[in-house]
Amino acid sequence: MSGREKLLITGGLGNLGSWLTYHFSEKFDVYVLSKSVKSELACDYKVIQCDITNSDELQKKLNIEFDYCIHTASYNEFFHEGYAKQALLINTLGTRNLIEALKDTKIKNFIYLSTFHVYGATKGIITEESTVSPKNDYASTHLFAEYYLKQFFSTHNFHSIIFRLTNSYGTPQYKNSTKWYLVLNDLVKSAYNEHKIILKGNGKAIRDFIWMGDVCTCIEKALFLQEHNLFNLSSTQTLSMLDLAKKVQKIYLKKYSNKIPIELNNEDKTEVEYLRVENSKLLSKIDLKFHDKFDKEIEKIFNLLEKSR
């Protein structure tokens, strides 16, 4: 590696983390903190194999003077046994362990990927001033991690930027991804394997979606913000689950010359609601344009599934 600035990416082999590792590998000396060393990422980085829940091991292995840290390591496998405990250990205490390991170094900025789910809201206009009311362990454990960052800013002047991220989408960087349960991946996989698209609801629920490439660009620009702050990281572009399914259906027809059905759960009585996750605070600090890459990413996910077969 060169004499470039050193960037630590926790969870840098994960779903969003792997996008960040690719994005930054040409501009920084990237170090990926991961429990696993197995990866198919074809870019330049070094792995620091470490369990973020082990504070002593973390202190010993992070013996490098990093210039920046992007903290994406988190646990959202809610369907695993013992999920609540693991989410607390990884998302909350793991974040505290990481802060402890870095707080006395010369690090210039610490970026934390939290979640807009801390608001617990599915409708209305959501700003950074909206009430937080988490409805699940994933949201609660991320919110508690945010409190640790606020705590260490007060006690140690440890600067961080917290992003409350909406639903990021993008093709997994490798076929053995563990994130096939994420909504777009799941719909494409359903289309590919079942030759139909199965929605868990009636299709009326809406979400704010943001392309992972735009997330990477935003984080790169945020690295150089010299302030302690919190932002919603959203596109303000919402899409219903049915409209998303129709995009998958369209690409399937284009690729395989076959129109497949969309199955709805008519027992779901959800009604159409208005949702806007406001990003004006972020755009007052960072010049950022948002891109609609759904068709491109859907096609790439189909291609990935074809390769894995």
C-alpha positions in Angstrom: 0.0 0.0 0.0 1.1 3.6 -0.6 1.5 6.6 1.6 -2.1 7.6 1.1 -4.5 8.4 4.0 -5.6 5.4 6.0 -9.4 4.6 6.1 -10.9 1.9 8.4 -14.2 0.4 7.2 -15.9 -1.8 9.7 -18.1 -4.5 8.1 -16.3 -3.6 4.9 -17.0 -7.1 3.4 -20.7 -6.8 4.1 -23.6 -5.6 1.9 -23.1 -1.8 1.9 -19.6 -2.1 3.3 -18.3 -4.0 0.2 -19.6 -1.1 -2.0 -17.7 1.3 0.2 -14.5 -0.8 0.1 -14.6 -0.8 -3.7 -15.4 2.9 -3.8 -12.6 4.0 -1.5 -9.9 1.5 -2.5 -8.6 3.7 -5.3 -8.3 6.8 -3.2 -7.3 5.6 0.3 -5.3 2.8 2.0 -8.4 0.8 3.0 -8.4 -1.5 6.1 -11.4 -3.6 6.5 -12.4 -4.8 10.0 -14.2 -8.1 9.7 -14.8 -11.3 11.6 -14.2 -13.2 8.4 -11.3 -12.9 5.9 -13.2 -14.7 3.2 -14.1 -12.3 0.3 -14.3 -12.1 -3.4 -13.7 -8.4 -3.6 -11.4 -7.6 -6.5 -9.9 -4.4 -5.1 -6.9 -3.4 -3.0 -7.5 -3.5 0.8 -6.2 -5.2 3.9 -8.3 -7.2 6.4 -8.0 -6.8 10.1 -9.7 -9.9 11.4 -11.4 -9.1 14.7 -14.6 -9.5 16.5 -16.0 -6.0 17.3 -17.6 -7.4 20.5 -14.1 -8.2 21.9 -12.9 -4.9 23.3 -9.4 -6.2 24.3 -8.8 -7.8 20.9 -10.0 -4.6 19.2 -7.6 -2.4 21.2 -4.7 -4.6 20.3 -5.5 -5.0 16.5 -6.3 -1.3 15.9 -2.7 -0.3 16.4 -2.6 1.8 13.2 -3.0 5.5 13.1 -6.2 5.8 10.9 -7.2 9.1 9.4 -10.9 8.2 9.0 -13.3 5.4 10.0 -16.6 4.4 8.4 -18.5 2.2 10.8 -21.0 -0.1 9.0 -20.7 -3.3 11.0 -24.1 -4.2 12.3 -26.4 -7.2 12.8 -29.9 -7.3 11.3 -30.5 -11.1 11.0 -33.7 -10.8 13.1 -34.7 -14.3 12.1 -31.7 -15.8 14.0 -32.1 -17.3 17.4 -30.8 -15.0 20.1 -31.1 -12.0 17.8 -31.8 -9.4 20.5 -28.7 -10.2 22.5 -26.5 -10.3 19.4 -27.9 -7.0 18.1 -27.1 -5.4 21.5 -23.6 -6.8 21.6 -22.7 -5.9 18.0 -24.7 -2.8 17.2 -24.4 -1.1 20.5 -21.6 -2.4 22.6 -19.5 -3.1 19.5 -19.8 0.6 18.6 -18.7 1.6 22.1 -15.7 -0.8 21.8 -14.7 0.8 18.5 -15.0 4.4 20.0 -12.8 3.3 23.0 -10.2 2.0 20.6 -10.1 5.1 18.5 -10.9 8.0 20.9 -7.3 8.8 21.9 -5.9 8.6 18.3 -5.5 11.3 15.7 -8.5 10.2 13.7 -10.0 13.1 11.8 -13.6 11.9 11.3 -15.8 8.9 12.3 -18.8 8.1 10.1 -21.6 6.0 11.7 -24.3 4.3 9.6 -27.4 4.3 11.8 -30.9 3.8 10.5 -34.0 5.9 9.9 -35.9 3.2 11.7 -34.9 4.9 14.9 -37.9 7.2 14.2 -40.3 4.2 14.1 -42.4 6.0 11.5 -43.8 4.8 8.2 -45.7 7.9 7.2 -45.5 11.7 7.4 -42.5 14.1 7.0 -39.5 12.9 9.0 -36.7 15.3 9.8 -33.8 15.1 12.2 -36.0 16.8 14.8 -38.7 14.2 14.6 -39.4 12.1 17.7 -37.4 8.9 17.9 -39.5 5.9 18.8 -37.8 2.6 17.7 -40.1 -0.4 17.1 -37.6 -3.2 16.9 -34.2 -4.3 18.3 -32.3 -3.2 15.2 -33.6 0.4 15.6 -33.2 0.4 19.4 -29.6 -0.8 19.3 -28.6 1.7 16.7 -30.2 4.5 18.6 -28.3 3.5 21.8 -25.0 3.5 19.7 -25.9 7.1 18.6 -26.1 8.0 22.3 -22.6 6.6 22.9 -21.3 8.8 20.1 -23.0 11.8 21.7 -21.6 10.8 25.1 -18.0 10.5 23.8 -18.3 13.8 22.0 -19.2 15.4 25.4 -16.5 13.6 27.4 -13.7 13.3 24.9 -14.5 15.7 22.0 -14.8 12.6 19.8 -16.2 14.0 16.6 -18.6 11.8 14.5 -21.2 12.2 11.8 -24.2 10.0 12.2 -26.3 9.1 9.1 -29.8 7.8 9.6 -29.9 5.8 6.4 -33.1 4.8 4.6 -33.4 1.7 2.3 -30.2 1.5 0.3 -30.2 -0.8 -2.7 -27.5 -2.2 -5.0 -26.3 -5.6 -6.3 -24.5 -7.7 -3.8 -20.8 -7.7 -4.6 -20.6 -11.5 -4.5 -23.0 -14.4 -4.9 -22.7 -15.8 -1.3 -24.1 -12.6 0.2 -26.1 -13.2 3.4 -28.4 -10.3 2.5 -30.8 -11.9 0.1 -33.7 -11.1 2.5 -33.4 -7.4 1.7 -36.4 -6.3 -0.2 -35.1 -5.8 -3.8 -32.7 -8.8 -3.6 -35.6 -10.9 -2.3 -38.0 -9.8 -5.0 -35.5 -10.6 -7.8 -34.6 -13.9 -6.2 -38.3 -14.8 -6.0 -38.7 -13.9 -9.7 -35.7 -16.0 -10.7 -36.3 -19.1 -8.6 -40.1 -19.2 -8.3 -41.0 -17.5 -11.7 -43.3 -15.3 -9.7 -42.9 -12.3 -7.5 -44.3 -12.8 -4.0 -45.1 -9.7 -1.8 -45.6 -10.2 1.9 -48.1 -7.3 2.0 -50.7 -5.8 -0.3 -48.1 -3.7 -2.2 -49.3 -0.3 -0.9 -46.5 0.2 1.7 -44.0 2.8 0.6 -40.3 3.2 1.3 -37.6 5.8 0.6 -34.9 4.1 -1.5 -31.4 5.3 -2.1 -28.8 3.8 -4.5 -25.7 2.6 -2.8 -23.5 4.5 -5.3 -25.0 7.7 -4.0 -24.5 6.6 -0.4 -20.8 6.1 -1.2 -20.5 9.5 -2.8 -22.2 11.2 0.2 -20.0 9.5 2.7 -16.9 10.4 0.8 -17.9 14.1 0.9 -18.9 13.8 4.5 -15.4 12.6 5.5 -14.1 16.1 5.2 -16.9 17.9 7.2 -15.2 19.3 10.3 -18.2 19.0 12.6 -20.1 16.7 14.9 -23.5 16.2 13.4 -26.5 14.0 12.5 -28.2 13.7 9.2 -30.9 11.8 7.5 -29.4 10.0 4.5 -32.3 9.6 2.1 -33.2 10.4 -1.5 -36.7 11.6 -0.7 -37.8 9.4 -3.6 -40.4 6.9 -2.4 -41.7 3.8 -4.2 -44.5 1.4 -3.2 -43.7 -2.3 -2.9 -46.1 -3.0 -5.9 -44.3 -0.5 -8.1 -40.9 -2.0 -7.1 -42.3 -5.5 -7.9 -43.5 -4.2 -11.3 -39.9 -2.9 -12.1 -38.6 -6.5 -11.3 -41.4 -7.9 -13.5 -40.4 -5.6 -16.4 -36.7 -6.5 -16.3 -37.6 -10.2 -16.1 -39.8 -9.9 -19.2 -36.9 -8.1 -21.0 -34.3 -10.7 -20.0 -36.3 -13.9 -20.3 -39.2 -13.0 -22.6 -41.8 -14.2 -20.1 -44.2 -12.1 -18.1 -44.4 -13.5 -14.5 -47.3 -12.8 -12.0 -47.1 -10.7 -8.9 -48.7 -12.3 -5.9 -50.1 -9.9 -3.2 -51.2 -10.6 0.4 -54.8 -9.4 0.3 -55.1 -10.0 4.1 -52.9 -7.0 4.6 -55.1 -3.9 5.1 -52.3 -1.3 4.8 -53.5 1.9 3.1 -51.5 4.3 1.0 -49.7 6.9 3.2 -47.5 9.9 2.5 -43.8 9.5 3.5 -41.0 11.9 3.1 -37.7 11.4 4.8 -36.3 14.9 4.6 -32.7 15.4 3.6 -32.5 19.2 3.3 -30.2 19.4 6.3 -27.7 17.1 4.6 -28.0 19.0 1.2 -27.2 22.3 3.0 -23.8 20.8 3.8 -23.1 18.5 0.9 -23.7 18.9 -2.9 -25.3 15.6 -3.8 -27.4 14.4 -6.8 -29.5 11.2 -6.6 -29.8 8.6 -9.3 -32.5 6.1 -10.2 -30.5 2.8 -10.8 -33.3 0.3 -10.2 -33.4 -1.2 -13.7 -29.6 -1.5 -13.9 -29.3 -3.1 -10.4 -32.2 -5.4 -11.0 -30.6 -6.7 -14.2 -27.3 -7.1 -12.4 -28.9 -9.1 -9.6 -30.5 -11.4 -12.1 -27.0 -11.8 -13.7 -25.5 -12.6 -10.3 -28.1 -15.3 -9.7 -27.4 -16.8 -13.1 -23.7 -17.0 -12.3 -24.4 -18.6 -8.9 -26.4 -21.3 -10.5 
